[in-house]
Amino acid sequence: MIEYQNARQNPNLGGGQDEPDLPPRNTTRWVARRKAQVVTAVETGALSIGEAMERYRLSLEEFQSWQRALDRSGVAGLRIAAAQRRRKENPPKLVLVKH
């Protein structure tokens, strides 16, 4: 699991102290703020990673990519444009294997 630092800003979860303001279960448009709310809810224990994955139909890989982006660059790192820029700067390497 990724180790977290308090250096990044905590997105506003809103809601009361007991119940964070989470995105709706049927969310299909994932803006940066909503991703940050889910990651923060898991990090603070308001929601387990399993509950988040089930509730929002996320894969572990997708959730972890949100964690990494938030750790690296804060909420701005969760924007689609930021992800596209990172892929351009570090394209995946294609490895051909001869059988």
N, CA, C and O of each residue as an XYZ file, in Angstrom:
396
protein
N       0.841     -1.177      0.000
C       0.000      0.000      0.000
C       0.885      1.239      0.000
O       2.016      1.204      0.486
N       0.378      2.303     -0.533
C       1.126      3.542     -0.641
C       1.160      4.234      0.716
O       0.150      4.299      1.416
N       2.324      4.748      1.076
C       2.449      5.491      2.328
C       2.088      6.936      2.051
O       2.523      7.506      1.051
N       1.300      7.531      2.926
C       0.804      8.874      2.701
C       1.535      9.896      3.544
O       1.980      9.623      4.658
N       1.641     11.078      2.975
C       2.252     12.183      3.689
C       1.197     13.256      3.872
O       0.284     13.388      3.056
N       1.323     14.012      4.931
C       0.364     15.081      5.206
C       0.666     16.338      4.410
O       0.005     17.359      4.601
N       1.653     16.287      3.519
C       2.065     17.464      2.777
C       1.004     17.918      1.775
O       0.898     19.111      1.492
N       0.232     16.998      1.245
C      -0.765     17.400      0.260
C      -2.033     17.868      0.947
O      -2.331     17.483      2.077
N      -2.764     18.697      0.246
C      -3.990     19.246      0.814
C      -5.075     18.189      0.827
O      -5.172     17.367     -0.084
N      -5.880     18.219      1.860
C      -6.997     17.310      2.008
C      -8.217     17.922      1.323
O      -8.638     19.011      1.713
N      -8.803     17.264      0.314
C      -9.978     17.855     -0.310
C     -11.128     17.936      0.672
O     -11.235     17.114      1.582
N     -11.975     18.911      0.494
C     -13.108     19.102      1.392
C     -14.090     17.954      1.236
O     -14.662     17.758      0.164
N     -14.285     17.202      2.304
C     -15.228     16.101      2.265
C     -16.632     16.559      2.603
O     -17.593     15.829      2.360
N     -16.769     17.742      3.152
C     -18.097     18.257      3.489
C     -18.805     17.344      4.462
O     -18.153     16.625      5.219
N     -20.122     17.358      4.457
C     -20.900     16.476      5.321
C     -20.585     16.706      6.783
O     -19.886     17.659      7.128
N     -21.091     15.846      7.640
C     -20.818     15.939      9.069
C     -19.521     15.242      9.405
O     -18.825     14.739      8.523
N     -19.201     15.215     10.678
C     -17.975     14.556     11.103
C     -18.069     13.051     10.930
O     -17.061     12.390     10.679
N     -19.281     12.497     11.061
C     -19.451     11.060     10.969
C     -19.616     10.573      9.538
O     -19.176      9.469      9.214
N     -20.228     11.356      8.688
C     -20.533     10.928      7.325
C     -19.939     11.901      6.312
O     -20.450     13.009      6.155
N     -18.870     11.508      5.623
C     -18.282     12.399      4.626
C     -19.224     12.566      3.439
O     -20.076     11.715      3.182
N     -19.062     13.646      2.736
C     -19.857     13.921      1.546
C     -19.206     13.196      0.377
O     -18.334     13.742     -0.300
N     -19.640     11.958      0.146
C     -19.067     11.142     -0.924
C     -19.836     11.337     -2.219
O     -21.012     11.699     -2.197
N     -19.175     11.096     -3.351
C     -19.894     11.165     -4.621
C     -21.020     10.125     -4.649
O     -20.935      9.107     -3.961
N     -22.069     10.371     -5.436
C     -23.149      9.394     -5.540
C     -22.643      8.054     -6.076
O     -21.662      8.008     -6.818
N     -23.308      6.978     -5.701
C     -22.923      5.635     -6.152
C     -22.928      5.507     -7.677
O     -22.121      4.770     -8.242
N     -23.827      6.218     -8.331
C     -23.965      6.088     -9.779
C     -23.102      7.087    -10.554
O     -23.396      7.388    -11.711
N     -22.058      7.595     -9.938
C     -21.175      8.567    -10.588
C     -20.539      7.946    -11.828
O     -19.964      6.860    -11.762
N     -20.645      8.635    -12.942
C     -19.993      8.178    -14.178
C     -18.989      9.212    -14.681
O     -18.095      8.880    -15.458
N     -19.129     10.451    -14.247
C     -18.200     11.510    -14.648
C     -17.292     11.802    -13.467
O     -17.692     12.453    -12.501
N     -16.062     11.309    -13.560
C     -15.132     11.400    -12.441
C     -14.231     12.616    -12.575
O     -13.158     12.541    -13.174
N     -14.667     13.731    -12.016
C     -13.817     14.925    -11.983
C     -12.803     14.747    -10.851
O     -12.982     13.908     -9.967
N     -11.751     15.537    -10.891
C     -10.654     15.408     -9.926
C     -11.130     15.482     -8.476
O     -10.675     14.707     -7.634
N     -12.036     16.402     -8.182
C     -12.509     16.572     -6.810
C     -13.186     15.312     -6.295
O     -12.980     14.932     -5.142
N     -13.985     14.659     -7.121
C     -14.677     13.437     -6.692
C     -13.693     12.301     -6.436
O     -13.830     11.559     -5.463
N     -12.708     12.170     -7.308
C     -11.679     11.142     -7.100
C     -10.972     11.382     -5.773
O     -10.743     10.451     -5.001
N     -10.629     12.641     -5.517
C      -9.933     12.991     -4.278
C     -10.797     12.694     -3.059
O     -10.283     12.258     -2.029
N     -12.098     12.925     -3.163
C     -13.002     12.629     -2.045
C     -12.985     11.132     -1.714
O     -12.951     10.752     -0.543
N     -13.008     10.299     -2.733
C     -13.018      8.849     -2.505
C     -11.691      8.402     -1.895
O     -11.684      7.649     -0.921
N     -10.579      8.852     -2.452
C      -9.263      8.469     -1.919
C      -9.123      8.922     -0.474
O      -8.647      8.163      0.371
N      -9.530     10.147     -0.184
C      -9.425     10.677      1.169
C     -10.316      9.908      2.136
O      -9.922      9.654      3.274
N     -11.510      9.537      1.692
C     -12.414      8.761      2.550
C     -11.787      7.423      2.918
O     -11.920      6.969      4.055
N     -11.105      6.786      1.966
C     -10.431      5.515      2.255
C      -9.254      5.744      3.204
O      -9.065      4.990      4.159
N      -8.471      6.779      2.942
C      -7.299      7.054      3.774
C      -7.665      7.386      5.218
O      -6.928      7.049      6.145
N      -8.803      8.047      5.405
C      -9.204      8.440      6.754
C     -10.024      7.364      7.454
O     -10.374      7.507      8.625
N     -10.326      6.296      6.743
C     -11.075      5.201      7.344
C     -12.582      5.371      7.291
O     -13.317      4.555      7.846
N     -13.051      6.425      6.626
C     -14.493      6.638      6.500
C     -15.114      5.602      5.562
O     -16.315      5.342      5.621
N     -14.285      5.018      4.701
C     -14.725      4.027      3.728
C     -13.567      3.050      3.541
O     -12.416      3.471      3.424
N     -13.856      1.763      3.513
C     -12.775      0.801      3.271
C     -12.501      0.760      1.771
O     -13.337      1.162      0.962
N     -11.321      0.269      1.415
C     -10.983      0.182     -0.006
C     -11.942     -0.756     -0.725
O     -12.315     -0.507     -1.871
N     -12.342     -1.833     -0.058
C     -13.305     -2.764     -0.644
C     -14.657     -2.105     -0.877
O     -15.285     -2.305     -1.916
N     -15.097     -1.319      0.098
C     -16.377     -0.607     -0.047
C     -16.298      0.396     -1.196
O     -17.245      0.528     -1.973
N     -15.174      1.100     -1.306
C     -15.010      2.074     -2.381
C     -15.028      1.384     -3.743
O     -15.666      1.865     -4.680
N     -14.327      0.260     -3.847
C     -14.281     -0.461     -5.113
C     -15.665     -0.969     -5.504
O     -16.060     -0.881     -6.667
N     -16.390     -1.496     -4.537
C     -17.728     -2.017     -4.815
C     -18.715     -0.879     -5.109
O     -19.476     -0.931     -6.075
N     -18.685      0.125     -4.272
C     -19.631      1.238     -4.393
C     -19.499      1.967     -5.731
O     -20.497      2.346     -6.343
N     -18.247      2.158     -6.179
C     -17.999      2.936     -7.391
C     -17.542      2.100     -8.577
O     -17.169      2.640     -9.619
N     -17.572      0.766     -8.415
C     -17.172     -0.164     -9.490
C     -15.774      0.165    -10.012
O     -15.567      0.316    -11.215
N     -14.831      0.272     -9.096
C     -13.443      0.584     -9.433
C     -12.602     -0.673     -9.350
O     -12.875     -1.558     -8.539
N     -11.595     -0.751    -10.174
C     -10.612     -1.816    -10.023
C      -9.565     -1.325     -9.018
O      -9.430     -0.123     -8.792
N      -8.845     -2.243     -8.432
C      -7.776     -1.875     -7.504
C      -6.738     -1.021     -8.225
O      -6.226     -0.049     -7.669
N      -6.433     -1.394     -9.466
C      -5.445     -0.644    -10.251
C      -5.884      0.811    -10.463
O      -5.072      1.729    -10.349
N      -7.156      1.013    -10.770
C      -7.659      2.375    -10.985
C      -7.597      3.187     -9.690
O      -7.154      4.336     -9.689
N      -8.043      2.578     -8.592
C      -8.009      3.282     -7.313
C      -6.568      3.648     -6.945
O      -6.300      4.774     -6.525
N      -5.652      2.707     -7.099
C      -4.248      2.981     -6.762
C      -3.651      4.056     -7.659
O      -2.792      4.820     -7.219
N      -4.100      4.127     -8.922
C      -3.585      5.189     -9.807
C      -4.065      6.555     -9.307
O      -3.346      7.546     -9.431
N      -5.282      6.610     -8.742
C      -5.779      7.853     -8.156
C      -4.934      8.220     -6.943
O      -4.591      9.387     -6.758
N      -4.595      7.235     -6.116
C      -3.765      7.495     -4.933
C      -2.413      8.063     -5.342
O      -1.949      9.057     -4.784
N      -1.786      7.419     -6.326
C      -0.459      7.879     -6.770
C      -0.530      9.299     -7.313
O       0.310     10.135     -6.981
N      -1.529      9.575     -8.147
C      -1.665     10.909     -8.739
C      -1.898     11.965     -7.663
O      -1.346     13.063     -7.731
N      -2.714     11.629     -6.677
C      -2.997     12.566     -5.590
C      -1.743     12.797     -4.750
O      -1.475     13.926     -4.339
N      -0.979     11.749     -4.493
C       0.263     11.886     -3.738
C       1.295     12.712     -4.496
O       1.997     13.534     -3.906
N       1.382     12.493     -5.796
C       2.371     13.182     -6.620
C       2.066     14.667     -6.794
O       2.937     15.519     -6.619
N       0.815     14.958     -7.141
C       0.506     16.309     -7.597
C      -0.728     16.930     -6.974
O      -1.184     17.979     -7.429
N      -1.277     16.307     -5.946
C      -2.489     16.845     -5.337
C      -3.685     16.648     -6.247
O      -3.645     15.837     -7.172
N      -4.747     17.388     -5.984
C      -5.984     17.236     -6.747
C      -5.750     17.507     -8.236
O      -6.367     16.865     -9.086
N      -4.874     18.442     -8.549
C      -4.587     18.761     -9.957
C      -4.051     17.544    -10.706
O      -4.273     17.412    -11.910
N      -3.355     16.664    -10.011
C      -2.808     15.465    -10.641
C      -3.864     14.455    -11.043
O      -3.584     13.534    -11.811
N      -5.082     14.621    -10.530
C      -6.172     13.706    -10.857
C      -6.934     14.117    -12.106
O      -7.823     13.393    -12.555
N      -6.605     15.249    -12.663
C      -7.301     15.697    -13.870
C      -6.880     14.841    -15.060
O      -5.741     14.379    -15.128
N      -7.787     14.638    -15.979
C      -7.523     13.827    -17.170
C      -6.346     14.404    -17.960
O      -5.492     13.653    -18.430
N      -6.295     15.722    -18.108
C      -5.221     16.354    -18.865
C      -3.863     16.038    -18.243
O      -2.884     15.832    -18.959
N      -3.802     16.000    -16.914
C      -2.541     15.687    -16.243
C      -2.124     14.250    -16.548
O      -0.947     13.980    -16.786
N      -3.081     13.339    -16.541
C      -2.784     11.936    -16.845
C      -2.313     11.789    -18.290
O      -1.381     11.035    -18.571
N      -2.953     12.502    -19.194
C      -2.555     12.445    -20.598
C      -1.150     13.002    -20.785
O      -0.361     12.468    -21.564
N      -0.844     14.078    -20.068
C       0.488     14.676    -20.144
C       1.550     13.716    -19.624
O       2.620     13.590    -20.218
N       1.253     13.026    -18.498
C       2.209     12.055    -17.945
C       2.457     10.912    -18.925
O       3.590     10.454    -19.074
N       1.392     10.447    -19.596
C       1.558      9.354    -20.565
C       2.408      9.797    -21.742
O       3.203      9.016    -22.265
N       2.243     11.061    -22.166
C       3.042     11.582    -23.273
C       4.512     11.662    -22.898
O       5.390     11.322    -23.691
N       4.767     12.118    -21.668
C       6.144     12.279    -21.207
C       6.819     10.935    -20.960
O       8.024     10.801    -21.173
N       6.066      9.950    -20.517
C       6.603      8.616    -20.211
C       5.754      7.547    -20.894
O       5.012      6.821    -20.231
N       5.864      7.452    -22.232
C       5.024      6.475    -22.929
C       5.388      5.049    -22.506
O       6.541      4.767    -22.177
N       4.398      4.157    -22.518
C       4.699      2.770    -22.166
C       5.619      2.169    -23.212
O       5.539      2.507    -24.393
N       6.477      1.292    -22.778
C       7.426      0.660    -23.687
C       6.839     -0.636    -24.213
O       6.324     -1.456    -23.453
N       6.922     -0.804    -25.497
C       6.435     -2.002    -26.149
C       7.588     -2.980    -26.263
O       8.648     -2.643    -26.791
N       7.386     -4.169    -25.779
C       8.416     -5.195    -25.837
C       7.895     -6.340    -26.696
O       6.875     -6.954    -26.383
N       8.598     -6.612    -27.764
C       8.207     -7.703    -28.633
C       8.960     -8.961    -28.226
O      10.176     -8.950    -28.037
N       8.216    -10.027    -28.100
C       8.809    -11.305    -27.718
C       8.651    -12.268    -28.877
O       7.548    -12.482    -29.379
N       9.748    -12.836    -29.287
C       9.727    -13.782    -30.405
C       9.534    -15.188    -29.842
O      10.253    -15.608    -28.935
N       8.578    -15.893    -30.376
C       8.322    -17.271    -29.925
C       8.943    -18.281    -30.837
O       8.822    -19.483    -30.601
